[in-house]
Amino acid sequence: MVGGAGKAVVAMRRSRIGLVGAGNVAQRHARELAAFDDVRLAGVTDVVPEAAWHLAGAHGMPAFADLPALLEADLDAVYVCVPPFAHGPVEEAVLGAGLPMFVEKPLAVDLPTAEHIAAAIEARGVVTAVGHHWRYLNVVERARQLLAGRPVRLVSGAWLDRVPPVAWWAQAGLSGGPVVEQAVHVLDLARLLAGEVAQVQATAAGAAPEGGDVATATAATLRFASGAVGTLTTTCALGWKHRAGLEVYADRLAIALAEDGLVARDGDREHRLAGDPAAARTAVDRAFIDAVRGNGAGIRAGYADALRTHRLACAVAQAATDGGTVRLDHATPDRY
C-alpha cells in the first residue's frame, strides 16, 4: 500500500487500483486502466450492488459490499467516480486510509465540501488528480503555443446540451446544475488559457425541461485578473449536445476550441487541428498512475488547482441565482 507520503510502488509490481462508483465514468476509467500493463484493478464498490457486480465481472475483479471493505484490499490508489452529491465522505475515507486518489469532476455539489477535502489533502500530502481531461487534449496544447506572448482580450465559452439521462441531474441540490456539472470543463480551459477570474455576474432563466429545478439557461460575464473579459452561456433545453467549447481572442489571433478540434486564424492564415479526445482520456489516467508509481510530473490538474475551477463554477452558479456580482480571490495557482 502507498502511504500519505506518496511513496513509489516497487517498479516490478502492478499498482492495485480500487474504484468507488460503477457508473459510466467509472466504466470508462476501468477500460483505460485495464489496458495498462502496470495496473491491476483490485476491486469496485457502488451503492447499487448490481452495478458493482457488472463492472467487476467485466474486468475480473472483486466487487465489495461497501467502501470500508474495499479500502482493506491492499490498494495503492483509489478512483472516486461518484455523483456530485456523494462527494465528501468518500474522499474522507480514502484520505483516512492514506491513499492517493483520482477524483472525477465536479469536486462536489457545493463549495464548502470541496474546500474541506482540499484542506485534508494538504494536511496529509497525498497524490491527487482530477478528471479535467480537456487539459490533456492536443488542441489545448496547440492553443497554448499559439497564445504564448499574446495577451488574451476576450473569452467566450458555451455548453449547449440536453438534460443527461440520470435521475439526479435535473435537481440542483444533487448535481449543482449545468455550470457546476458540465460547463466546469469550459471554465477550467478559460482559467488555463486566460488566467484567473476576478469577478463574475450572471443571470438564469427557466427550470429544467425534465421537471427539475436547475436553470434551463444561464448567461454570465467574467472579468479576468489580467483585464480580459469573457462570457459563458449554458442551456440544457436541447435534445442533443449542440456545442461545448471555448473561443479565445488575443492580439491578432482568434481561436475556436473544442474537444474535437481547433480552428485558429491569424490575419489571412487559418490553421486547423483535429482533436483526439480518446488520447486525452488515456493521458489523464496515465499521468495519475505514473504519479502513484513515483513520477508526478505529468499531472495537469491536482485537487488544489481543480478547486480554483470549482470555486469559479460555484461563483457563476451563485451569481445566476442571486442576480448579483461575485468576486473571487485570484491568486495565481501553480501551472503545469
SEDOGU-616906 format. One record per residue (C-alpha): residue in three letters; residue number from 0; x, y, z. Coordinates in pm, 1 decimal. Layout:
<mardos>
<residu Ala num NUM px X py Y pz Z> .
...
</mardos>
This chain:
<mardos>
<residu Met num 0 px 0.0 py 0.0 pz 0.0> .
<residu Val num 1 px 119.5 py 355.0 pz -71.7> .
<residu Gly num 2 px 108.2 py 583.4 pz 231.5> .
<residu Gly num 3 px 35.8 py 954.0 pz 267.3> .
<residu Ala num 4 px 387.3 py 1048.6 pz 158.6> .
<residu Gly num 5 px 314.4 py 906.9 pz -186.7> .
<residu Lys num 6 px 600.0 py 650.9 pz -182.9> .
<residu Ala num 7 px 665.3 py 487.3 pz -518.6> .
<residu Val num 8 px 525.3 py 143.8 pz -581.9> .
<residu Val num 9 px 802.2 py -111.0 pz -643.1> .
<residu Ala num 10 px 874.9 py -86.6 pz -1014.8> .
<residu Met num 11 px 800.6 py -450.3 pz -1096.2> .
<residu Arg num 12 px 471.2 py -460.9 pz -908.3> .
<residu Arg num 13 px 145.6 py -369.2 pz -1073.4> .
<residu Ser num 14 px -37.2 py -87.1 pz -897.1> .
<residu Arg num 15 px -356.4 py -207.7 pz -729.3> .
<residu Ile num 16 px -638.1 py 36.2 pz -804.3> .
<residu Gly num 17 px -981.7 py 46.3 pz -641.7> .
<residu Leu num 18 px -1289.8 py 212.2 pz -788.0> .
<residu Val num 19 px -1565.8 py 385.3 pz -591.1> .
<residu Gly num 20 px -1865.1 py 407.5 pz -821.8> .
<residu Ala num 21 px -1953.7 py 187.0 pz -1117.2> .
<residu Gly num 22 px -2139.4 py 424.3 pz -1348.7> .
<residu Asn num 23 px -2044.2 py 539.9 pz -1697.5> .
<residu Val num 24 px -1741.3 py 743.5 pz -1589.4> .
<residu Ala num 25 px -1605.5 py 462.4 pz -1371.0> .
<residu Gln num 26 px -1655.3 py 218.3 pz -1658.5> .
<residu Arg num 27 px -1451.5 py 444.7 pz -1885.6> .
<residu His num 28 px -1166.5 py 467.8 pz -1636.1> .
<residu Ala num 29 px -1177.0 py 92.5 pz -1579.4> .
<residu Arg num 30 px -1133.1 py 30.4 pz -1951.9> .
<residu Glu num 31 px -836.4 py 266.6 pz -1967.2> .
<residu Leu num 32 px -671.8 py 125.9 pz -1655.1> .
<residu Ala num 33 px -722.9 py -235.3 pz -1763.5> .
<residu Ala num 34 px -512.9 py -162.3 pz -2072.8> .
<residu Phe num 35 px -210.1 py -51.2 pz -1866.2> .
<residu Asp num 36 px 35.5 py -334.0 pz -1808.1> .
<residu Asp num 37 px 144.4 py -187.0 pz -1474.5> .
<residu Val num 38 px -207.6 py -169.5 pz -1326.6> .
<residu Arg num 39 px -428.5 py -428.5 pz -1163.2> .
<residu Leu num 40 px -793.3 py -345.6 pz -1099.7> .
<residu Ala num 41 px -828.0 py -463.3 pz -740.9> .
<residu Gly num 42 px -1194.4 py -401.5 pz -668.9> .
<residu Val num 43 px -1502.1 py -183.6 pz -701.3> .
<residu Thr num 44 px -1789.1 py -78.1 pz -481.5> .
<residu Asp num 45 px -2112.1 py 105.5 pz -557.3> .
<residu Val num 46 px -2428.9 py 189.3 pz -365.4> .
<residu Val num 47 px -2607.6 py -10.3 pz -636.1> .
<residu Pro num 48 px -2461.7 py -360.8 pz -587.1> .
<residu Glu num 49 px -2571.8 py -480.1 pz -931.0> .
<residu Ala num 50 px -2366.0 py -203.7 pz -1095.1> .
<residu Ala num 51 px -2056.2 py -305.4 pz -899.1> .
<residu Trp num 52 px -2106.3 py -673.5 pz -987.0> .
<residu His num 53 px -2142.1 py -589.7 pz -1354.8> .
<residu Leu num 54 px -1825.0 py -379.9 pz -1367.8> .
<residu Ala num 55 px -1634.4 py -632.6 pz -1158.5> .
<residu Gly num 56 px -1735.6 py -913.7 pz -1391.9> .
<residu Ala num 57 px -1629.9 py -718.7 pz -1699.3> .
<residu His num 58 px -1274.8 py -682.6 pz -1566.7> .
<residu Gly num 59 px -1223.5 py -988.8 pz -1350.0> .
<residu Met num 60 px -1202.1 py -803.7 pz -1020.5> .
<residu Pro num 61 px -1396.5 py -843.4 pz -696.1> .
<residu Ala num 62 px -1697.5 py -633.9 pz -603.7> .
<residu Phe num 63 px -1705.5 py -514.4 pz -242.3> .
<residu Ala num 64 px -2013.9 py -453.4 pz -33.8> .
<residu Asp num 65 px -1901.6 py -110.7 pz 84.6> .
<residu Leu num 66 px -1614.5 py 136.1 pz 89.4> .
<residu Pro num 67 px -1454.6 py 16.4 pz 416.1> .
<residu Ala num 68 px -1427.4 py -333.9 pz 270.0> .
<residu Leu num 69 px -1270.1 py -200.2 pz -49.8> .
<residu Leu num 70 px -1015.1 py 1.7 pz 146.1> .
<residu Glu num 71 px -893.8 py -316.4 pz 315.3> .
<residu Ala num 72 px -799.3 py -472.0 pz -21.6> .
<residu Asp num 73 px -428.2 py -368.8 pz -13.7> .
<residu Leu num 74 px -477.1 py -80.9 pz -256.8> .
<residu Asp num 75 px -220.6 py 159.2 pz -397.0> .
<residu Ala num 76 px -475.7 py 423.6 pz -504.1> .
<residu Val num 77 px -848.0 py 487.7 pz -543.3> .
<residu Tyr num 78 px -1062.7 py 638.4 pz -816.6> .
<residu Val num 79 px -1359.4 py 836.6 pz -681.0> .
<residu Cys num 80 px -1625.4 py 828.9 pz -953.5> .
<residu Val num 81 px -1943.8 py 926.6 pz -771.1> .
<residu Pro num 82 px -2222.3 py 1178.6 pz -847.9> .
<residu Pro num 83 px -2166.9 py 1535.4 pz -726.3> .
<residu Phe num 84 px -2387.9 py 1497.0 pz -418.6> .
<residu Ala num 85 px -2193.0 py 1189.9 pz -299.3> .
<residu His num 86 px -1853.6 py 1362.4 pz -271.3> .
<residu Gly num 87 px -1712.1 py 1432.2 pz 71.0> .
<residu Pro num 88 px -1747.0 py 1119.1 pz 285.6> .
<residu Val num 89 px -1583.0 py 903.8 pz 17.1> .
<residu Glu num 90 px -1276.6 py 1128.7 pz -7.1> .
<residu Glu num 91 px -1255.1 py 1148.9 pz 372.9> .
<residu Ala num 92 px -1246.2 py 769.8 pz 397.1> .
<residu Val num 93 px -980.7 py 738.1 pz 124.3> .
<residu Leu num 94 px -766.5 py 1005.3 pz 289.2> .
<residu Gly num 95 px -813.2 py 829.4 pz 622.7> .
<residu Ala num 96 px -653.1 py 524.6 pz 462.1> .
<residu Gly num 97 px -362.2 py 741.2 pz 343.9> .
<residu Leu num 98 px -418.9 py 659.1 pz -22.6> .
<residu Pro num 99 px -362.2 py 865.7 pz -338.9> .
<residu Met num 100 px -688.0 py 940.1 pz -515.3> .
<residu Phe num 101 px -819.6 py 1039.4 pz -853.3> .
<residu Val num 102 px -1141.9 py 1242.2 pz -819.8> .
<residu Glu num 103 px -1383.8 py 1288.1 pz -1105.8> .
<residu Lys num 104 px -1526.8 py 1634.6 pz -1165.8> .
<residu Pro num 105 px -1712.9 py 1816.1 pz -1032.9> .
<residu Leu num 106 px -1540.6 py 1805.5 pz -697.0> .
<residu Ala num 107 px -1870.7 py 1836.5 pz -511.1> .
<residu Val num 108 px -2220.6 py 1974.1 pz -538.3> .
<residu Asp num 109 px -2112.8 py 2279.8 pz -337.9> .
<residu Leu num 110 px -1801.8 py 2475.2 pz -241.7> .
<residu Pro num 111 px -1763.9 py 2402.2 pz 133.4> .
<residu Thr num 112 px -1735.8 py 2027.2 pz 74.5> .
<residu Ala num 113 px -1457.9 py 2070.1 pz -179.9> .
<residu Glu num 114 px -1271.4 py 2320.4 pz 37.0> .
<residu His num 115 px -1289.6 py 2081.1 pz 332.9> .
<residu Ile num 116 px -1143.8 py 1797.6 pz 125.9> .
<residu Ala num 117 px -872.6 py 2025.3 pz -15.5> .
<residu Ala num 118 px -761.4 py 2115.2 pz 337.4> .
<residu Ala num 119 px -749.9 py 1747.6 pz 433.6> .
<residu Ile num 120 px -543.3 py 1665.6 pz 124.3> .
<residu Glu num 121 px -295.6 py 1941.1 pz 203.3> .
<residu Ala num 122 px -263.8 py 1818.1 pz 560.1> .
<residu Arg num 123 px -194.4 py 1460.1 pz 452.2> .
<residu Gly num 124 px 16.0 py 1537.2 pz 145.8> .
<residu Val num 125 px -125.8 py 1259.6 pz -72.5> .
<residu Val num 126 px -103.4 py 1245.3 pz -451.3> .
<residu Thr num 127 px -422.9 py 1363.3 pz -621.8> .
<residu Ala num 128 px -553.3 py 1418.6 pz -971.2> .
<residu Val num 129 px -887.3 py 1541.8 pz -1100.6> .
<residu Gly num 130 px -1065.0 py 1434.5 pz -1419.1> .
<residu His num 131 px -1016.6 py 1754.4 pz -1618.3> .
<residu His num 132 px -908.3 py 1553.0 pz -1920.1> .
<residu Trp num 133 px -952.7 py 1850.6 pz -2155.0> .
<residu Arg num 134 px -618.0 py 1976.0 pz -2023.7> .
<residu Tyr num 135 px -457.2 py 1677.4 pz -2195.8> .
<residu Leu num 136 px -607.0 py 1748.2 pz -2539.4> .
<residu Asn num 137 px -362.8 py 1800.4 pz -2824.2> .
<residu Val num 138 px -567.9 py 2100.7 pz -2936.4> .
<residu Val num 139 px -531.9 py 2263.4 pz -2594.8> .
<residu Glu num 140 px -155.5 py 2221.9 pz -2613.3> .
<residu Arg num 141 px -161.9 py 2386.7 pz -2955.7> .
<residu Ala num 142 px -378.5 py 2672.3 pz -2830.2> .
<residu Arg num 143 px -132.2 py 2741.9 pz -2551.5> .
<residu Gln num 144 px 153.4 py 2752.0 pz -2802.0> .
<residu Leu num 145 px -33.2 py 2993.5 pz -3028.4> .
<residu Leu num 146 px -123.1 py 3221.3 pz -2737.5> .
<residu Ala num 147 px 230.4 py 3238.3 pz -2598.7> .
<residu Gly num 148 px 328.8 py 3604.3 pz -2571.3> .
<residu Arg num 149 px -13.1 py 3734.9 pz -2683.1> .
<residu Pro num 150 px -237.6 py 3885.1 pz -2414.6> .
<residu Val num 151 px -588.2 py 3737.7 pz -2416.6> .
<residu Arg num 152 px -854.2 py 4007.0 pz -2457.3> .
<residu Leu num 153 px -1182.8 py 3815.1 pz -2483.9> .
<residu Val num 154 px -1306.0 py 3465.6 pz -2398.4> .
<residu Ser num 155 px -1642.2 py 3318.4 pz -2499.8> .
<residu Gly num 156 px -1741.1 py 2978.7 pz -2361.4> .
<residu Ala num 157 px -2053.0 py 2769.5 pz -2413.1> .
<residu Trp num 158 px -2208.3 py 2438.5 pz -2310.3> .
<residu Leu num 159 px -2529.1 py 2387.6 pz -2506.5> .
<residu Asp num 160 px -2674.8 py 2046.7 pz -2438.9> .
<residu Arg num 161 px -2964.7 py 1829.9 pz -2323.3> .
<residu Val num 162 px -3056.9 py 1704.8 pz -1976.7> .
<residu Pro num 163 px -2836.1 py 1398.3 pz -1919.1> .
<residu Pro num 164 px -3028.8 py 1070.4 pz -1870.7> .
<residu Val num 165 px -2961.0 py 1025.8 pz -1498.4> .
<residu Ala num 166 px -3231.3 py 1079.5 pz -1237.1> .
<residu Trp num 167 px -3033.6 py 1314.1 pz -1011.5> .
<residu Trp num 168 px -2902.6 py 1558.0 pz -1271.7> .
<residu Ala num 169 px -3203.9 py 1791.6 pz -1300.2> .
<residu Gln num 170 px -3201.4 py 1858.4 pz -922.9> .
<residu Ala num 171 px -2964.7 py 2142.3 pz -835.2> .
<residu Gly num 172 px -2911.6 py 2004.2 pz -485.6> .
<residu Leu num 173 px -2782.1 py 1678.9 pz -634.4> .
<residu Ser num 174 px -2588.8 py 1789.5 pz -944.8> .
<residu Gly num 175 px -2500.2 py 2153.4 pz -880.7> .
<residu Gly num 176 px -2663.6 py 2245.3 pz -1212.4> .
<residu Pro num 177 px -2527.3 py 2278.6 pz -1567.0> .
<residu Val num 178 px -2248.4 py 2522.8 pz -1479.2> .
<residu Val num 179 px -2101.9 py 2312.2 pz -1198.4> .
<residu Glu num 180 px -2161.3 py 1969.7 pz -1352.3> .
<residu Gln num 181 px -2097.1 py 2036.2 pz -1722.7> .
<residu Ala num 182 px -1955.1 py 2379.1 pz -1805.9> .
<residu Val num 183 px -1683.7 py 2337.2 pz -1543.3> .
<residu His num 184 px -1474.5 py 2189.2 pz -1828.9> .
<residu Val num 185 px -1506.8 py 2514.7 pz -2023.1> .
<residu Leu num 186 px -1432.7 py 2728.9 pz -1718.9> .
<residu Asp num 187 px -1123.0 py 2521.2 pz -1650.0> .
<residu Leu num 188 px -992.7 py 2594.9 pz -2000.1> .
<residu Ala num 189 px -1074.6 py 2964.0 pz -1958.2> .
<residu Arg num 190 px -856.1 py 2970.2 pz -1646.5> .
<residu Leu num 191 px -581.4 py 2774.5 pz -1816.5> .
<residu Leu num 192 px -565.3 py 2997.2 pz -2124.4> .
<residu Ala num 193 px -660.6 py 3339.1 pz -1987.4> .
<residu Gly num 194 px -571.3 py 3327.2 pz -1617.8> .
<residu Glu num 195 px -775.2 py 3368.1 pz -1303.9> .
<residu Val num 196 px -1119.7 py 3526.6 pz -1298.2> .
<residu Ala num 197 px -1162.6 py 3811.7 pz -1050.7> .
<residu Gln num 198 px -1534.2 py 3882.7 pz -1083.8> .
<residu Val num 199 px -1847.9 py 3722.2 pz -1226.7> .
<residu Gln num 200 px -2200.6 py 3836.7 pz -1294.0> .
<residu Ala num 201 px -2474.3 py 3606.5 pz -1418.4> .
<residu Thr num 202 px -2842.6 py 3553.2 pz -1470.5> .
<residu Ala num 203 px -3050.4 py 3241.6 pz -1527.1> .
<residu Ala num 204 px -3388.0 py 3159.2 pz -1674.9> .
<residu Gly num 205 px -3640.9 py 2880.6 pz -1651.1> .
<residu Ala num 206 px -3632.7 py 2538.6 pz -1490.7> .
<residu Ala num 207 px -3507.0 py 2215.2 pz -1643.1> .
<residu Pro num 208 px -3746.4 py 2069.0 pz -1900.2> .
<residu Glu num 209 px -3741.1 py 1733.3 pz -1722.4> .
<residu Gly num 210 px -3923.6 py 1867.7 pz -1418.2> .
<residu Gly num 211 px -3615.7 py 1953.7 pz -1215.2> .
<residu Asp num 212 px -3506.9 py 2283.6 pz -1065.5> .
<residu Val num 213 px -3178.8 py 2352.1 pz -1244.4> .
<residu Ala num 214 px -3177.2 py 2654.1 pz -1474.6> .
<residu Thr num 215 px -3266.5 py 2592.6 pz -1838.3> .
<residu Ala num 216 px -3028.7 py 2869.5 pz -1947.7> .
<residu Thr num 217 px -2751.3 py 3072.5 pz -1787.6> .
<residu Ala num 218 px -2561.2 py 3373.5 pz -1919.0> .
<residu Ala num 219 px -2255.6 py 3501.4 pz -1733.8> .
<residu Thr num 220 px -1991.9 py 3770.0 pz -1778.5> .
<residu Leu num 221 px -1639.8 py 3723.2 pz -1646.7> .
<residu Arg num 222 px -1369.7 py 3975.2 pz -1567.8> .
<residu Phe num 223 px -1023.0 py 3824.7 pz -1550.7> .
<residu Ala num 224 px -747.9 py 3947.2 pz -1321.3> .
<residu Ser num 225 px -546.5 py 4033.1 pz -1633.9> .
<residu Gly num 226 px -815.6 py 4275.6 pz -1750.8> .
<residu Ala num 227 px -956.2 py 4039.3 pz -2014.4> .
<residu Val num 228 px -1332.7 py 3989.5 pz -2027.2> .
<residu Gly num 229 px -1541.5 py 3687.8 pz -2110.8> .
<residu Thr num 230 px -1880.3 py 3525.2 pz -2133.0> .
<residu Leu num 231 px -2024.5 py 3185.2 pz -2054.8> .
<residu Thr num 232 px -2358.3 py 3057.1 pz -2182.0> .
<residu Thr num 233 px -2524.4 py 2727.7 pz -2095.5> .
<residu Thr num 234 px -2851.9 py 2555.2 pz -2172.9> .
<residu Cys num 235 px -2998.8 py 2211.3 pz -2114.4> .
<residu Ala num 236 px -3310.1 py 2279.6 pz -2325.4> .
<residu Leu num 237 px -3193.1 py 2084.5 pz -2629.9> .
<residu Gly num 238 px -3238.6 py 1719.5 pz -2720.2> .
<residu Trp num 239 px -2874.8 py 1677.5 pz -2821.9> .
<residu Lys num 240 px -2528.5 py 1804.2 pz -2739.2> .
<residu His num 241 px -2502.8 py 2102.9 pz -2969.7> .
<residu Arg num 242 px -2176.8 py 2266.9 pz -2871.1> .
<residu Ala num 243 px -1925.6 py 2267.7 pz -2587.9> .
<residu Gly num 244 px -1614.3 py 2473.6 pz -2622.7> .
<residu Leu num 245 px -1428.6 py 2799.9 pz -2594.2> .
<residu Glu num 246 px -1336.5 py 3087.3 pz -2823.5> .
<residu Val num 247 px -1030.7 py 3291.6 pz -2732.4> .
<residu Tyr num 248 px -936.1 py 3625.4 pz -2887.2> .
<residu Ala num 249 px -590.4 py 3773.6 pz -2842.0> .
<residu Asp num 250 px -394.2 py 4040.3 pz -3027.9> .
<residu Arg num 251 px -426.8 py 3946.4 pz -3397.5> .
<residu Leu num 252 px -536.4 py 3592.8 pz -3315.3> .
<residu Ala num 253 px -871.2 py 3410.9 pz -3292.5> .
<residu Ile num 254 px -902.0 py 3053.4 pz -3166.9> .
<residu Ala num 255 px -1210.9 py 2831.3 pz -3160.3> .
<residu Leu num 256 px -1150.6 py 2528.6 pz -2941.3> .
<residu Ala num 257 px -1348.7 py 2213.1 pz -2862.1> .
<residu Glu num 258 px -1274.1 py 1850.8 pz -2777.5> .
<residu Asp num 259 px -1286.1 py 1750.5 pz -3142.0> .
<residu Gly num 260 px -1073.3 py 2023.7 pz -3292.6> .
<residu Leu num 261 px -919.0 py 2368.9 pz -3312.0> .
<residu Val num 262 px -950.2 py 2644.7 pz -3569.3> .
<residu Ala num 263 px -710.1 py 2936.6 pz -3537.8> .
<residu Arg num 264 px -687.9 py 3247.2 pz -3755.7> .
<residu Asp num 265 px -405.4 py 3496.6 pz -3765.8> .
<residu Gly num 266 px -481.9 py 3752.3 pz -4034.1> .
<residu Asp num 267 px -520.4 py 3570.4 pz -4364.9> .
<residu Arg num 268 px -376.6 py 3246.8 pz -4230.0> .
<residu Glu num 269 px -601.8 py 2974.8 pz -4092.2> .
<residu His num 270 px -482.3 py 2672.9 pz -3900.3> .
<residu Arg num 271 px -691.4 py 2362.5 pz -3826.2> .
<residu Leu num 272 px -609.2 py 2071.0 pz -3599.2> .
<residu Ala num 273 px -827.5 py 1767.5 pz -3530.7> .
<residu Gly num 274 px -880.2 py 1681.9 pz -3166.3> .
<residu Asp num 275 px -811.0 py 1345.3 pz -3008.1> .
<residu Pro num 276 px -1033.7 py 1314.5 pz -2700.9> .
<residu Ala num 277 px -966.1 py 941.5 pz -2668.2> .
<residu Ala num 278 px -594.4 py 1009.1 pz -2627.4> .
<residu Ala num 279 px -668.4 py 1276.1 pz -2365.4> .
<residu Arg num 280 px -879.0 py 1033.1 pz -2162.0> .
<residu Thr num 281 px -594.4 py 783.7 pz -2168.3> .
<residu Ala num 282 px -338.6 py 1051.0 pz -2079.5> .
<residu Val num 283 px -520.8 py 1175.3 pz -1769.8> .
<residu Asp num 284 px -522.0 py 821.6 pz -1626.4> .
<residu Arg num 285 px -165.2 py 751.0 pz -1734.3> .
<residu Ala num 286 px -43.1 py 1064.6 pz -1558.5> .
<residu Phe num 287 px -210.2 py 965.8 pz -1232.1> .
<residu Ile num 288 px -77.9 py 609.4 pz -1238.9> .
<residu Asp num 289 px 271.9 py 739.7 pz -1311.7> .
<residu Ala num 290 px 239.6 py 967.5 pz -1007.8> .
<residu Val num 291 px 126.9 py 678.0 pz -789.3> .
<residu Arg num 292 px 436.1 py 491.7 pz -907.3> .
<residu Gly num 293 px 663.5 py 779.8 pz -817.0> .
<residu Asn num 294 px 659.9 py 1025.1 pz -1109.2> .
<residu Gly num 295 px 405.5 py 1301.5 pz -1062.0> .
<residu Ala num 296 px 535.9 py 1536.3 pz -1329.2> .
<residu Gly num 297 px 255.0 py 1458.1 pz -1573.7> .
<residu Ile num 298 px -45.2 py 1556.9 pz -1358.8> .
<residu Arg num 299 px -202.0 py 1869.6 pz -1505.7> .
<residu Ala num 300 px -488.9 py 1916.6 pz -1259.7> .
<residu Gly num 301 px -432.7 py 1828.7 pz -897.4> .
<residu Tyr num 302 px -705.9 py 1882.1 pz -641.4> .
<residu Ala num 303 px -582.2 py 2226.1 pz -529.5> .
<residu Asp num 304 px -587.6 py 2364.4 pz -883.5> .
<residu Ala num 305 px -918.9 py 2196.9 pz -964.9> .
<residu Leu num 306 px -1061.9 py 2363.2 pz -654.0> .
<residu Arg num 307 px -998.9 py 2702.2 pz -815.7> .
<residu Thr num 308 px -1203.0 py 2595.9 pz -1116.6> .
<residu His num 309 px -1476.5 py 2457.6 pz -890.3> .
<residu Arg num 310 px -1476.9 py 2782.6 pz -693.8> .
<residu Leu num 311 px -1526.6 py 2973.2 pz -1019.7> .
<residu Ala num 312 px -1811.8 py 2744.6 pz -1130.2> .
<residu Cys num 313 px -1981.2 py 2786.2 pz -792.4> .
<residu Ala num 314 px -1940.4 py 3163.7 pz -817.8> .
<residu Val num 315 px -2114.6 py 3166.7 pz -1156.2> .
<residu Ala num 316 px -2394.4 py 2948.7 pz -1019.8> .
<residu Gln num 317 px -2431.8 py 3172.7 pz -714.9> .
<residu Ala num 318 px -2436.8 py 3490.0 pz -923.6> .
<residu Ala num 319 px -2701.7 py 3338.0 pz -1151.3> .
<residu Thr num 320 px -2916.8 py 3250.4 pz -851.8> .
<residu Asp num 321 px -2874.3 py 3583.9 pz -673.4> .
<residu Gly num 322 px -2861.4 py 3804.2 pz -982.1> .
<residu Gly num 323 px -2561.0 py 3983.4 pz -838.0> .
<residu Thr num 324 px -2183.4 py 4007.3 pz -857.5> .
<residu Val num 325 px -1940.9 py 3760.1 pz -701.4> .
<residu Arg num 326 px -1575.6 py 3847.7 pz -654.2> .
<residu Leu num 327 px -1306.2 py 3582.7 pz -629.6> .
<residu Asp num 328 px -959.6 py 3556.5 pz -483.8> .
<residu His num 329 px -747.6 py 3536.6 pz -798.6> .
<residu Ala num 330 px -406.8 py 3443.6 pz -658.2> .
<residu Thr num 331 px -208.7 py 3271.0 pz -931.7> .
<residu Pro num 332 px -203.0 py 2889.6 pz -893.4> .
<residu Asp num 333 px 74.2 py 2653.2 pz -986.7> .
<residu Arg num 334 px 62.2 py 2574.8 pz -1358.8> .
<residu Tyr num 335 px 186.5 py 2274.0 pz -1545.3> .
</mardos>
